Amino acid sequence: MRNKVLIMDDDQFMRDFLSAILLEEHYDLRVVDHLDEGMKLLKEWKPNLVISDLYMSDHTGWELLDWMNTEQEMHSIPVVILSGSDKSQDRISSLNKGASDFVMKPFHPEELKLRVSRLLKDDDDPSTWRNKNLKRLSSKKIPWYKRVFDVLFSSASLLLLSPVLLGVAIGIKIESRGDVFYVSKRVGQGYRVFDFFKFRSMYADADQRIAEMKDHNMYAKGEEHEIKQEESKKVCPLCLRSDLSACVSLVYADDGHKVCEYHLKESSKEQAFLKFHNDPRITKMGRFIRSTSLDELPQLINVLKGDMSIVGNRPLPLYEAEKLTEDEAIARFKAPAGITGLWQVTKRGKKDMSEEERKSLDKEYAVKGNFLQDVKIILKTFPALFQKENV
């Protein structure tokens, strides 16, 4: 029996485009251009999956998700939201409302096929995943006793450490111009985006300093020309294969700007290749506060505000969080964002930790975390601060 897929989009070209892609996979398709007809088909036809545009002339994909969340029989149907919007908040809001996946337009046909195929696989059990994981993300709250502990602990810590905080702030201002705090967007519990605070440890003109120091790279200068030639050949393979007008592998960088995921990875490789005896981006004060983990102290403000907890899963940058949209790793967002957590103290004594191990520990804490475990993690965190690799 063929899987039934409902397409909701008021753009004729996109309806034809989606139909052509999915008919190749022999899905049973129904296509509508407004919400009322889609709701009727959802009740009568009961599709296995819904693909809806986020912004349509008479409704938004969020209205569809809100309605499906009120209908018990609709909880088992995974929904893929399509959007041409470059706002990361649109992605976060869609997932928070229960969307199973969020796909930016334009996209490569093969990309959509893979995403739809994964959601419709029986062994992936998408209905259970959506109903039991995503649906609960927005409703799960931090237990009152954990919140009371967070407020008391963060308030007392900020009060007791106020001389240290003031000293670090003065040191940062004296050494270099710029703000005392480094503020970036992070994703916490239930995919909520918040401003994440740390003490600034780099110069305000860090990028320019990197350019100035390239001639002092530890690697042999004789390789520089060859490296530049090789870098110029690096082109996103998805961009090359796409018959659309823009890159189909867009993600959001830490500063919120849209970038190509392939080039983001290549840029990381390039940065890893550039090694300096003394990284010109980091201030002297920055080296000290990083080595002592003092740069993390402003996160106590996040805890006091309710953005984070003392113990939880580390809040992720937008470009990392948006990758966790279609597998069981999303369960990590059921737990609050934390200053320290299970994987940080588990890492103690290990030379390194794989991404899969970290994801597994995040999910374990989200499912099994309790107050007694929080106390144990806090007690283990203090000796972990003095390891060679800070956690």
KOLTOR-511761 format. One line per 8 residues: their letters; for each residue x, y, z of C-alpha. Coordinates in nm, 2 decimals. Example, Ala and Ser with C-alpha at 12.3 -4.5 7.8 and 13.67 -1.06 7.14 Angstrom:
<nodes>
as	1.23:-0.45:0.78; 1.37:-0.11:0.71
</nodes>
This chain:
<nodes>
mrnkvlim	0.00:0.00:0.00; 0.14:0.34:-0.11; 0.21:0.61:0.15; -0.04:0.90:0.12; 0.11:1.25:0.11; -0.09:1.58:0.13; 0.07:1.89:-0.02; -0.05:2.23:0.08
dddqfmrd	0.08:2.53:-0.12; -0.09:2.82:-0.30; 0.20:2.86:-0.55; 0.12:2.67:-0.87; 0.48:2.62:-0.97; 0.57:2.48:-0.62; 0.27:2.25:-0.63; 0.38:2.11:-0.97
flsaille	0.74:2.09:-0.86; 0.66:1.90:-0.54; 0.42:1.67:-0.72; 0.68:1.58:-0.99; 0.94:1.50:-0.72; 0.72:1.28:-0.51; 0.54:1.10:-0.79; 0.88:0.96:-0.88
ehydlrvv	0.87:0.78:-0.55; 0.52:0.65:-0.62; 0.35:0.82:-0.33; -0.03:0.86:-0.34; -0.06:1.25:-0.36; -0.33:1.50:-0.29; -0.26:1.87:-0.36; -0.46:2.17:-0.21
dhldegmk	-0.40:2.54:-0.21; -0.58:2.65:0.11; -0.63:2.55:0.47; -1.00:2.45:0.48; -0.96:2.19:0.20; -0.65:2.06:0.37; -0.82:2.02:0.70; -1.11:1.84:0.53
llkewkpn	-0.87:1.59:0.36; -0.68:1.54:0.68; -0.99:1.42:0.85; -1.14:1.22:0.56; -0.83:1.09:0.38; -0.59:1.06:0.67; -0.25:1.10:0.49; 0.07:0.95:0.62
lvisdlym	0.25:1.28:0.59; 0.17:1.65:0.52; 0.39:1.90:0.34; 0.28:2.26:0.39; 0.42:2.60:0.29; 0.48:2.83:0.59; 0.34:3.14:0.44; 0.03:3.11:0.22
sdhtgwel	-0.22:3.38:0.12; -0.50:3.26:0.35; -0.31:3.10:0.63; 0.03:3.00:0.78; 0.18:2.66:0.84; 0.16:2.75:1.21; -0.22:2.77:1.20; -0.22:2.42:1.05
ldwmnteq	0.01:2.29:1.33; -0.20:2.46:1.60; -0.52:2.30:1.46; -0.35:1.95:1.43; -0.24:1.98:1.79; -0.60:2.02:1.91; -0.71:1.71:1.71; -0.61:1.39:1.88
emhsipvv	-0.63:1.18:1.57; -0.38:1.42:1.40; -0.10:1.38:1.65; 0.03:1.08:1.46; 0.08:1.26:1.13; 0.43:1.41:1.07; 0.44:1.75:0.91; 0.71:1.90:0.69
ilsgsdks	0.71:2.28:0.68; 0.86:2.45:0.37; 0.97:2.82:0.38; 1.16:3.07:0.18; 1.21:3.28:0.50; 1.57:3.32:0.61; 1.46:3.38:0.97; 1.59:3.12:1.21
qdrissln	1.31:3.20:1.45; 1.06:3.07:1.19; 1.23:2.73:1.20; 1.24:2.73:1.58; 0.87:2.83:1.61; 0.77:2.56:1.36; 0.95:2.28:1.54; 0.83:2.41:1.87
kgasdfvm	0.47:2.38:1.75; 0.52:2.02:1.65; 0.66:2.02:1.29; 0.86:1.71:1.22; 1.10:1.89:0.98; 1.16:2.23:0.84; 1.30:2.27:0.48; 1.43:2.60:0.34
kpfhpeel	1.34:2.69:-0.02; 1.50:2.65:-0.26; 1.60:2.29:-0.20; 1.75:2.01:-0.40; 1.49:1.75:-0.51; 1.70:1.47:-0.36; 1.71:1.64:-0.03; 1.33:1.65:0.00
klrvsrll	1.31:1.29:-0.11; 1.55:1.18:0.16; 1.37:1.38:0.43; 1.03:1.25:0.33; 1.16:0.89:0.30; 1.31:0.90:0.65; 0.99:1.03:0.80; 0.78:0.76:0.63
kddddpst	1.00:0.47:0.72; 0.82:0.23:0.95; 1.12:0.16:1.16; 1.16:0.53:1.23; 0.81:0.54:1.37; 0.76:0.91:1.29; 0.42:0.93:1.45; 0.54:0.82:1.79
wrnknlkr	0.84:1.04:1.76; 0.64:1.35:1.68; 0.37:1.28:1.93; 0.59:1.18:2.23; 0.89:1.41:2.17; 0.81:1.72:1.98; 0.46:1.76:2.12; 0.59:1.77:2.47
lsskkipw	0.88:2.01:2.41; 0.67:2.32:2.45; 0.47:2.19:2.75; 0.75:2.04:2.97; 0.85:2.27:3.25; 1.14:2.28:3.50; 1.02:2.12:3.83; 0.96:2.39:4.09
ykrvfdvl	1.22:2.26:4.33; 1.49:2.27:4.05; 1.39:2.63:3.97; 1.41:2.73:4.34; 1.75:2.57:4.37; 1.86:2.75:4.05; 1.75:3.09:4.18; 1.90:3.05:4.52
fssaslll	2.23:2.90:4.38; 2.27:3.17:4.11; 2.18:3.46:4.34; 2.42:3.35:4.61; 2.69:3.28:4.36; 2.66:3.62:4.19; 2.66:3.79:4.53; 2.97:3.60:4.66
lspvllgv	3.15:3.63:4.33; 3.07:3.99:4.27; 3.43:4.11:4.35; 3.56:3.85:4.10; 3.31:3.95:3.84; 3.39:4.32:3.88; 3.76:4.25:3.86; 3.73:4.05:3.54
aigikies	3.51:4.32:3.39; 3.76:4.59:3.47; 4.04:4.38:3.33; 3.86:4.33:3.00; 3.79:4.70:2.96; 4.14:4.81:3.05; 4.31:4.57:2.80; 4.09:4.62:2.49
rgdvfyvs	3.80:4.82:2.36; 3.46:4.66:2.32; 3.18:4.52:2.54; 3.25:4.33:2.86; 3.01:4.06:2.76; 3.00:3.84:2.45; 2.63:3.79:2.37; 2.52:3.53:2.12
krvgqgyr	2.20:3.35:2.03; 2.15:3.00:2.18; 1.87:2.74:2.17; 1.76:2.59:2.49; 1.47:2.39:2.63; 1.18:2.35:2.39; 1.38:2.51:2.11; 1.35:2.85:2.28
vfdffkfr	1.61:3.10:2.16; 1.77:3.33:2.41; 2.07:3.57:2.46; 2.36:3.37:2.60; 2.62:3.56:2.81; 2.99:3.51:2.85; 3.28:3.74:2.93; 3.45:3.86:2.61
smyadadq	3.78:3.68:2.57; 3.88:3.81:2.22; 3.96:4.14:2.07; 3.68:4.33:1.89; 3.88:4.31:1.57; 3.96:3.94:1.59; 3.90:3.87:1.22; 4.14:4.15:1.11
riaemkdh	4.41:4.02:1.34; 4.38:3.68:1.18; 4.44:3.83:0.84; 4.74:4.02:0.97; 4.89:3.71:1.13; 4.86:3.48:0.83; 5.22:3.55:0.74; 5.32:3.42:1.08
nmyakgee	5.14:3.09:1.04; 5.34:2.80:1.20; 5.30:2.59:0.88; 5.55:2.63:0.60; 5.50:2.95:0.39; 5.61:2.75:0.09; 5.28:2.57:0.10; 5.07:2.89:0.10
heikqees	5.02:2.93:-0.27; 4.93:2.56:-0.31; 4.68:2.59:-0.03; 4.51:2.90:-0.18; 4.48:2.72:-0.51; 4.32:2.42:-0.35; 4.09:2.64:-0.15; 3.97:2.81:-0.47
kkvcplcl	3.86:2.48:-0.61; 3.63:2.40:-0.31; 3.27:2.45:-0.43; 2.96:2.32:-0.26; 2.87:1.99:-0.45; 2.50:2.05:-0.38; 2.52:2.40:-0.53; 2.67:2.25:-0.84
rsdlsacv	2.41:1.98:-0.87; 2.11:2.20:-0.79; 1.90:2.32:-1.08; 1.77:2.60:-0.86; 1.91:2.95:-0.82; 2.06:2.92:-0.47; 2.24:2.69:-0.24; 2.03:2.41:-0.09
slvyaddg	2.24:2.34:0.22; 2.19:2.67:0.41; 2.23:2.68:0.78; 2.26:2.96:1.04; 2.60:3.06:1.17; 2.66:3.15:1.54; 2.59:3.52:1.46; 2.25:3.44:1.30
hkvceyhl	2.36:3.50:0.94; 2.27:3.24:0.67; 2.56:3.05:0.53; 2.62:2.75:0.31; 2.68:2.44:0.54; 2.95:2.31:0.31; 3.15:2.63:0.32; 3.09:2.66:0.70
kesskeqa	3.26:2.32:0.74; 3.54:2.41:0.49; 3.59:2.74:0.68; 3.63:2.54:1.00; 3.89:2.32:0.84; 4.07:2.63:0.72; 4.07:2.78:1.06; 4.20:2.46:1.21
flkfhndp	4.48:2.47:0.96; 4.59:2.81:1.07; 4.80:2.76:1.38; 4.97:3.03:1.58; 5.21:3.02:1.87; 4.98:3.29:2.02; 4.63:3.31:1.88; 4.60:3.69:1.80
ritkmgrf	4.23:3.69:1.86; 4.25:3.61:2.23; 4.34:3.88:2.48; 4.57:3.82:2.77; 4.28:3.85:3.01; 4.09:3.62:2.77; 4.35:3.34:2.81; 4.33:3.37:3.19
irstslde	3.95:3.36:3.21; 3.92:3.07:2.96; 4.18:2.86:3.15; 4.00:2.92:3.48; 3.64:2.90:3.33; 3.57:3.25:3.46; 3.44:3.34:3.12; 3.14:3.12:3.19
lpqlinvl	3.03:3.30:3.51; 2.79:3.55:3.34; 2.57:3.24:3.26; 2.46:3.27:3.62; 2.26:3.57:3.49; 2.09:3.34:3.23; 2.00:3.10:3.52; 1.86:3.38:3.73
kgdmsivg	1.65:3.50:3.43; 1.52:3.15:3.37; 1.69:3.10:3.03; 1.91:2.82:3.18; 1.95:2.59:3.48; 2.26:2.52:3.68; 2.25:2.16:3.55; 2.12:2.06:3.20
nrplplye	2.22:2.01:2.84; 2.45:2.28:2.70; 2.26:2.53:2.49; 2.34:2.50:2.12; 2.42:2.77:1.86; 2.14:2.81:1.60; 2.34:2.64:1.32; 2.38:2.33:1.54
aekltede	2.03:2.32:1.69; 1.86:2.34:1.35; 2.04:2.02:1.24; 1.86:1.82:1.51; 1.52:1.82:1.35; 1.45:1.48:1.22; 1.59:1.21:1.45; 1.57:1.10:1.81
aiarfkap	1.85:1.35:1.91; 1.58:1.61:1.94; 1.49:1.46:2.28; 1.78:1.65:2.42; 1.57:1.97:2.40; 1.32:1.83:2.66; 1.58:1.91:2.92; 1.67:2.27:3.03
agitglwq	1.98:2.44:2.90; 2.25:2.41:3.17; 2.59:2.56:3.27; 2.72:2.21:3.34; 2.58:1.87:3.26; 2.62:1.50:3.23; 2.85:1.49:2.93; 3.08:1.75:3.09
vtkrgkkd	3.15:1.55:3.40; 3.15:1.22:3.21; 3.42:1.36:2.98; 3.65:1.38:3.28; 3.93:1.12:3.24; 3.86:1.07:2.87; 4.09:1.19:2.61; 3.81:1.28:2.38
mseeerks	3.44:1.22:2.33; 3.26:1.15:2.00; 2.96:1.35:1.88; 2.74:1.04:1.92; 2.85:0.98:2.28; 2.77:1.34:2.36; 2.42:1.31:2.20; 2.36:0.99:2.39
ldkeyavk	2.44:1.15:2.72; 2.23:1.46:2.64; 1.93:1.23:2.57; 2.00:1.02:2.88; 1.99:1.33:3.10; 1.67:1.46:2.93; 1.50:1.13:3.00; 1.64:1.02:3.34
gnflqdvk	1.77:1.34:3.50; 1.67:1.41:3.86; 1.76:1.64:4.15; 1.99:1.39:4.31; 2.18:1.34:3.99; 2.20:1.72:3.96; 2.37:1.75:4.30; 2.62:1.47:4.20
iilktfpa	2.70:1.65:3.87; 2.76:1.98:4.05; 3.00:1.81:4.29; 3.19:1.65:4.00; 3.20:1.98:3.81; 3.44:2.16:4.04; 3.73:1.92:4.01; 3.66:1.90:3.63
lfqkenv	3.73:2.27:3.60; 4.10:2.20:3.67; 4.14:1.95:3.40; 4.37:2.01:3.11; 4.06:2.04:2.88; 3.79:2.26:3.04; 3.44:2.13:3.04
</nodes>
